Amino acid sequence: GVDALIVQDMGITKLNLPPIPLHASTQCDNRTPEKVKFLQEAGFRQVVLARELSLQQIKEIASQTNVALEAFIHGALCVSYSGQCYMSYALGGRSANRGVCAQFCRLPYDLVDAKGKVLMRDKYLLSLRDLHRSKQDIESMIDAGVSSFKIEGRLKEMAYCKNVTAWYRQTIDEIIASRSDLKRSSSGKEQINFQPRPDRVFNRGFTDYFLKGRPKDLYNFDTPKSMGEEMGFVRAQKLQHFIYLGKEDLNNGDGLSYFDENGKFAGFRVNKVEGNKVYPANASLRLKTGIKLYRTANQAFDAAMEKTTAQRRIDVEMACWETQDGFALQLSDTEGHRAAIQFACEKTPAQKPQKEHLRALLSKATHPLFSVQDCHIDWKGEYFLPSSQWTEQRNRLYELFVKTRKIQYPKEEYRLPQTQHAYPQEKLNYLGNVLNSQAKAFYQQHQVTQVEAALEADENIQGKIELMRCKHCLRYALKACPKQADHQVLDEPLHLVYKQYRLPLAFDCRRCEMIILKA
């Protein structure tokens, strides 16, 4: 049932693969029309774009290529370009390019200038908010050329996956319903029986990232943890409880968080709620009047997510007609699939009309995959047959229809061509992530004259190397960007300091990027 493989390592293209399409992962660093066009000509059927791309950059890629484009719309953001982060491996021995990132970007750092002055102390200077794209953003991305949307879901809880996917499913379906030039790539319609709210599950606060230019809400220097949903504030502190004033009621067992008077992010569990009186599990907890509260765990919402929250069914039509020695049943859908059965039985004349009863029986929502929208009954007379027999034949028809759809499913068999067109670069250093002989052979086959080994090939990293390159810029955050009006001038070079690590910062203002180096 697998439709495609998403890969980063080009060595995979040299293997004896089954006839299955390959998609180029965002870890391939897909930022330019030249790179995406190369992957298209190498036989990749879909390319996952870098999260940092603007609408204009997506349009430029789409206008110069024919390959299907996939883009992220929700989830955690890597501060570095994907596939180009080496901080975790260089400092902790765990490679982000091999799926074991130690998340050094979520640690607290001091920002120190050339004179040793601490400009920011113990702040999460590389921790970005989470990506969240609006309905308008998604429609703009569709118009720019994106045909597939990606939501980060690895290691996420069930409530997160249900809630977030339901929100985007509803949003995308609304866009499709409003336009005649769009259609779903999948079968069926979803019935979602709750109100999706992305802010009710894990989130660090939201940003639309660089889709429409550099945003102001890009980072959260105060905490890398989930902010949850903003609820209200503490109106008054009493002996064992506080008075809560907010937009929504709280529940017993909820998790609440806040920033204390020192700016530290803290949280507690609610033991009991009586109206606007909230009793923390820690009875000795004292909160300042006016402090803002966030809900990071919603007991009622999480309990609702444990139940069935959505169901997808495919619209079908049922038909029944009489044959010479019995009856026939048929199922069909709007995609052209059709299945029919015939069965012999005694056609006993009915004493009262049966068609409406049969129509209701055949249309009953008994199958988890299908929803009967119409039922045609073509009889010359009125006949009686026990409901149990109709139910048996209806179920037999459903089994046949499922088999028919599986047989007719347009499964693409595709063998990657062996090509020799030129890669956009003649030389590849460690940023090319070439870690095996097959990957090296791939690039040499595509006219790369010099191929360095990946950083992970060297257990003893020496010299000054680029650990990450990112669109997030601390000079910009401190209003010290030379492109900003009335910008302040800092004593550079700047360094990020965490425990024994002292990391120099460099700035590529032409590309509007910040570079973190290993000294």
N, C-alpha and C positions, 0 to 999 in steps of 0.2 A: 503493500500500500504506500510505500514511500514514493513521492513525486520527484524529488530532486535531492542532491547533496549540496550543502553550503560549505565551501572550503576556503581556506586561506593559503595553504601550502601548495605552491604550483607543482611540486613533485608528484602530487596525486594525479595530475594530468598525464603522467608518463606510465601510470600503472595499467594493468589489464582490468579495466573497470567493466561492470555490467552496463548495458545500454541505458544509462540514466542521465538526465540533464544535470549539469553542474551550475551552481549559483556562486558568484564571487562574494565572499563575506565582506562586511565593512572593515574587517581586520586587514584587508588588502590595501587599505588607504586609497579609497576611490573618490578623489577630489576633483579631478580634471577631465575635460572631454577627451584628451589624449589617452589617459589611462583607461577610461571606460571603453573607448573605441578599440583599444588594444585587446581588452578582455573579450569584447564582442567578437572580434575577428579571430580570437583564439578558440572560440566555440562556446563561451559561457552564455547561458540562456537568460540569465538575470543577474543584475549587479546591485548590491546593497550599498547605497551612497553613504558618504561621511555625514555624521550628524550636524557638522558645522556649516553645511552649505546653505546659502541664501536662495530665495526663490529665483533670482536672476541666474545664479550659478547652475541651478537645476535645469532651468530653461535652456541654457547654453549647452549643457550636456545632452539633453533630450533632442535638441535641434541638430546635433552633429552625430547622433548614434541612432540605431534601431533596436537596441537590446531593451528588454523590459527593465524598468528601474524600480527599486524598492527603497523606502525611506522610513526612518524611525519617527514615531509620533508620541511615544510615551516611555518613561522609565528613567533609571539612573543615568547620569552623564559622566563619561570619562573626561577629565579636564584636558587630557592630551588627545591629539588625533588618534583614533583607534588604529592599532597595529604599529604605532610609533612611540609607545611608552615603554621605557626601560628602567624606570626608577625602582620598581618592585624587584626586578632581577638584580640590578646593580647593587642595591642596598640590602636586600633581604634574601637573595638567592631564589626567589619565586617569580617565574616569568608570566607576565600578563598576556604574552603572546601564546602561552600554553595553557591558559585557563586557570591559573592559580595565583592571580594577582593578590598581593598583600595589602592593597589599598593604602599606600603611603599618602595619597592625596586626601584622605579623610583624617589625617593626624593634625595636631596643633603645632604651629610654627611661630617663631619670632621672625619678624622682618627687620633686618639690621642694615644700616647704611655703611658707607666706606669709613666713617669715623667711629664706628662701633655703637652708634646711637640706635636704640631699639624703637623703631617707628610703630610697630604693632607687636604686642606681646601675647603669646599663648592663644593665637587665633587660628581658625581652620581656613587658612588662606588659599587653599587649593580645592576646597569643597564647594562644588556647584549645587545649585538647586536641581530638582528633577524636571525632566522634559515633559511638557504637556501642551499639545496642540489643540487649538480651538476649531470649531466647525468652519469658520472662515479660513483658517490656516489650511485645513485639510482640503477644502475645495480649491484653494489657490495652488496647492501642491498637485492636485489632479490636473488642473489646467496647465501647470508647468511641465507635466509629463510623467508623473509618478503613477504607477498602476498597481502597486502593492505596498501595504503599510505594515510596519514592524513594531511590535510592542515587546519590550524586554520583560520576560517572565521567568527566567531561570532562578531557581531557589526561592521563588515568591510563594506566599501562602495562598490557599485556595480562595479566601475572601478577596484578596487583592486581584487575582486572575479573573474571577467572576465579575467583580465590580468594574474593573477597568475595561475589559473586553466588551462588556455589555454597553458601557457608555459610548465607546467608539463604534460598536455595531449599530446602535441607534442613530448616532450622528452621521455615519456614512450612508445608512439607508435613507435618511432624510434628504441627503444631497442627491442620491440616485433617484429618489421619487420625484424630485423637483426638476429633473432634467431628462430629456428624451435621448440625449447622446451618450448616456451612461447605463451600464447594467452590471449586476453582480457577477463575480467570477465563480461563485459557488451556488449550489442549488438550495432552494427552500427559503423560508422566512422564520425569523426568531420571534417567539413570544416570551418577553421578559416580564416577570411578575414582581419586580421591585424597581425602585427609582435609583439608578446608578449615580454614585457620587464619588469621583476620583479622590476628593479631599478627605474621604472617610477612611482611607487605608493608607499604608505607609507612604509618606512623601516628605521631602525636605523643603517644602515650598516649591512653587512651580515657576518655570520660565519657558518661553517659546524659543529660546536660544537665539541663533543668528539668522533665523528665517527672514526677518524683515530688517536686518541691520543689527548693530551692537545694542543689546538690551541693557536696561538699568537694573533689572532684577535677576542678574545672572548667578550670583553667589550667595552663600549664607556663611559668613565668617564666624558666627556664634556657636553653631553646632552642626555636626554631620548627621545627626539623628533625625528620626521622623518628627516633623512638626505636627502632623495630624491636622485637624480642622480647628480654626479659631472659634471659640465658643462664647466667651464673655469675660467677666472680671470678678474679682473678689470685692464685694460691697462692704463687708465688715467681718472682722475676725472675732469669734466668740471663744468660750472656754474649750470646748471639744469639737466645735464645728465652725464653719464660716458661712456667711450669707452670699449666695451666688446670684448674679444678675447676668443673663445671657439670652441668646436668640433661640436656644433649644433646651429642652429638659435633659437632665443627666440621669443615668441609670446606676443602680447598685452594681459595683464591679467595674465601672468605667476606669480607664487610665487617663489621668490628666497631667499636663506638664506646664512649665512656666519658666521664666528667667528670673533668678533671684536678684537681690540687690547688688551682687557682684558681677552680674551678667552671665552667671553660669546656668546652664540648662539643667533643670531638675524635674522630677516627676513623682507621682504618688498614685496609689489605688484608692478608689472611692469605696468605702465600706457600706455606707447607707445614705440614701437621699430621702428627705422629708420636705416636699415642696421646694422652697429655695434654700433649705438648710442642707449642707453637704458635710458629712462626717468622714474624714479621711481614715484609712486603715491605721495610719500612724496618728494616734490621738494627740501626740505632743507637737505635731506640725503646726507652725505658725506662719501665716501668709500675710503680707502687707496689703492693706486696703488699696484697691485700684490695680492690683497686679493682674496682668492679662493671662487668661487660661486657654490652653489648647487641649483638645481631646485626641489622644493617641491610641486609645482602645475603646471601641464602642460596643458594649456588651450586647445590646439589643440587635445591632446591625450584624455583628459577628454570628449571633445565634440564627438570624434569618438566612445568612449565607451558608449555613450548614444544611439547609433544606434545598430542595430543587428550586432553582431560581430562574431557569430559562429552558426553553425547548425549541428545537428547530424542526419544522415539518415542511414537507414538499407538497404543494398543491396538486391534487389529482382529480380526475373525473372518472366516475364509475358508470358503466352501462350494463344493462341486462336485457336480453331478448330471448324469445323462445325459439327452440329448434324443433326439428321433426320429432325427436324422442326425448326432449327435456329442455334445458336452458343453457345459455351462455352468459358468462360474465367477462367484462373487460375493464382494465385500468389503463389510463393514459395520463401523461403530464405535458406541460407546455414545452418541454425540451425534445419531444418527439419519441419518447419511450412508450412502448405499448406492450401489454401482455393480456392474453385471453385464455379462458378455459371453457370447456363444455362438459356437461355431465348429464347422464340419462336418468330420468325419474318419471314417475307417473304424474301426469298433469291433471290433478284433481280440481274440478271446478269449485270455486269458493262460494260460500253462501253470502259473503259480504265483501266489499272492495278490499283489496290487499296491497295495492300499489304504494299507497302512502306509508303503510306500515313497513313494507319492504324497503322503500326509499330511506326511511329513518334508520332501519337496521343496517343497511349497507353503508350509510353515511356516518355511522357512529365512529367517534374518534378512539378506536381500539388499538391502532398501530402507532408506535412511537415515532415513526418516520414520515407518515403521510397524513394529509388532511383532505377529506373529500369535499370539494367545492360544489359539485353538481352530480346528480345521479339521474341518468336517463333510463326509463323503463319502457320497452317497446313490446307490449303484449297485445294479442288480438282479443283476449278475454281476461277474466280474473281467475287466478289459480291459488290454491292453498298448498303450501309446503311448510313443514315445521320450521320454526326459527332456528333450531339447532342445526338443521341441514344447511340453511342459508349461511349460518355462521361458519360452519366447517368449510364450505366452498369459498366463502370470502377470504378466510385465512389461507387457504390453499392458493388463491389468486395473489395475495400479498407476497407469499413466499416466492412465487414465480416472478413477480414484478421486481422484487429485490435482486434476484438472480439476473434478470434481464438488464437492469441498470448496471450491475457490476460487469457483465459481459460487454456491454456497449460503452462503458466508460472510456473516454479517449485518452488512454494512458500513452504518454509520449515515450517512445524508445529512441534514444539519441546517443550516438557515439561521437565523442569529441574528435574533431579532425586534428591531424598533426600538421601544424602550420610553422612558418618560418619568417613571418613578417617582423619588422623591427619593433623592439620595445622602446618606449619613449626616452629611455636613458641608455647611453652607451656603457656607462660604468655604474656598478652597484656597490655601495659600502654596506656596513652592518644594518642600515635602515631597510635594506631589502629583505631581511629576515630569511636568508637562505641557509638552511640548517642540514641539508642532506644532498647527496650526489644527484638525485633525480631532479630536485629543484634547480640545482646549478646547471644541469644539462638542459633544462627547459629554457633558462635565460640565455645560455650560450647558443641554443638553437634559434633564439630570437634576437641574435646579433648583438648581445651584450658582450663586450670584449674583456671586461674585468669584473669578476664577481667575488666580493668579500664574504666571509662566513658571517652568520648571524652572531649577535652578541652572546647568545646562549651557548655558543660553541667554545667560549673562553671562560673558564672558571676563575681566572685571575685577571680582572679587568684593570687595565693600566691607562693612565693618561686622561686628558680632559675629553669627555664625551657628552653628547647631547642626550640627556635622560628623557626629556619630553619637550614637545613643542605644542603650544596651545593658543587658542584665540582669547582665552581669559588672560587679562593683563593687570598686574598689580599696580603698575604706574597709572593706568587709566582709573583703577578703583580709588587711588589716592589723589586723583585730580592732578597728576603729574605728567600726563601725556603731552608731548610737544604739540599735538594737533588740537588740544583743548585750549579754549580761550582762558586767559588768566591762570594758566597752569603753574603749579609750584615746581621749583627745581630741587631735586634731591641730590644728595652726595652719593654718587655711584662709584664703584659697582655695589649693587644691593645683594644681600644674601638671605636665603631661608635657613633657619637654624632649628634643628630638632635633635635633642640629646647630643650625640657625638657627630652628627652630620651637619656640615656647613656647605650649602649648595649655592653657587653663584647664579645670578640671573643675567640674561642678556635679552635685548629687545630688537626685533626686526620690524622697524616701523613701516618699512615699505609694504610688507605683507600684513602688518598689524598683528604681530604674533609675539608672544613671550616664550623664551627658551630657558629651561632649567638644565644646568650643567652639573657634571660631576668633576670636582676639582682634581 
